Amino acid sequence: MSIITGLPLFWRDGAQVDAPIVTVLRQRFDLSPLDSPLVLENSPAKTLLLAQPRAFSMDELVALNGWIGRGGKALVLADPELRWPMDLPLGDRRRPPAVTLLAAMIEYWGVRLTPPSAGEKRHFLGDGRVLTVYSASGFEDAGPECRIVGRGLVARCMVGKGSVTIVADADLIDDRLWLADAAASLEPGQWTADTPQFVAEALGATLPAGRRWVRSGDALVNAVRWAVLVGIFWAALGTVFFRRRGAAPLDLSSPRPARPTPFKEG
């Protein structure tokens, strides 16, 4: 699998270090970081993670679209308002783009990004999985080759013989939004969202199933309320049952006639 990104997924503080999401993906893929779509044609990879990349030239955009159209599978993380924490100063070329530079390409594929919503949010995809996103956007005006899924966060488009899955957020792969302990990225028990499973599945692999999540505080209150009602019902039913067992049994049989007294003559 190839990765083209402007995010610090392979370095930190000037040293070559894998981000936790890369550590997880290495369990399913042979990863090859690339700098440009122009080299995709000579790459053996059949899948591509394109995460908030730098600006592409027209030739690079043509190469990207052509590679997908010939049968490639791509996951595109396009963030219209990136909030990834960075220590680098503004204007440093190593910083990822603050806004996605793929909006025109995405619209060419057949769907349009909507304005972002502010703040961190637990976004339920509608299939039981949840992603933690930050200032995420959504999609609208899907063309005939695209469909919008994941309750508006995800678009899936056919491009020639290939396919592209587009997510309107890139912050979601920041380990601070899906991992409780950065040193335990390979332990599913430390995952606080279904981000690893979602990313791997979009690229054609599978990971262990995630947890069942509480959708909101109201959902938790309703679940507790139903649990209490069910408990009261079974307690009442048990009380009635044991009272009936403890009561004296009723004798509903007909009384026997008295035996006649023998008559003696005499």
Secondary structure, 3 states (H helix, E strand, C coil): CEEEECCCCCEECCEECCCHHHHHHCCCCCCEECCCHHHHHHCCCCEEEEECCCCCCHHHHHHHHHHHHCCCEEEEECCCCCCCCCCCCCCCCCCCCCCCCCHHHHHHHCCEECCCCCCEEEEECCCCCEEEEECCCCEECCCCCEEEEHHHCEEEEEECCEEEEEECCCHHHCHHHCECCCCCCCCHHHECCCHHHHHHHHCCCCCCCCCCCCCCHHHHHHHHHHHHHHHHHHHHHHHHHHHHHHCCCCCCCCCCCCCCCCCCCC
